[in-house]
Amino acid sequence: MLEEPLSDTEFRRLIRNILEYGTLLFSRHARQRMKEREMTEQDCRNVLWAGLLDDCIFENRSWRYRVRTGTMLVTVAFRNEER
């Protein structure tokens, strides 16, 4: 089970592992925002890989991590298999 909130180092290790070997899923809400902001899935992957962890907040029963570059922001939450 994931112990959240994650530190910057833990977040970076986990997100890079997911990007390399796992599955990144996009919610309907995320896809709507991507369309509004003219972002692609690859844009989101690039932000998650190279962006800076801006902050994390507990919202709607899960931790949400905001990652940003100079021009883009992506919010990610990890699915807990026990939920």
LINFENDA-V583641 format. One record per backbone hydrogen bond with DSSP energy under -0.5 kcal/mol. CO is the residue of the C=O (numbers start at 1). NH is the residue of the N-H. Records with the same first field share a line. If there is no record, write none. Layout:
CO = NH ; NH
This chain:
2 = 4
7 = 11
8 = 12
9 = 13
10 = 14
11 = 15
12 = 16
13 = 17
14 = 18
15 = 19
16 = 20
17 = 21 ; 22
18 = 22
23 = 25
25 = 27
27 = 31
28 = 32
29 = 33
30 = 34
31 = 35
32 = 36
33 = 37
34 = 39
35 = 38
40 = 44
41 = 45
42 = 46
43 = 47
44 = 48
45 = 49
46 = 50
47 = 51
52 = 54 ; 68
55 = 66
57 = 59 ; 64
59 = 62
62 = 59
64 = 57
65 = 67 ; 76
66 = 54 ; 55
67 = 74
68 = 52
72 = 69
74 = 67
76 = 65
79 = 81
80 = 83
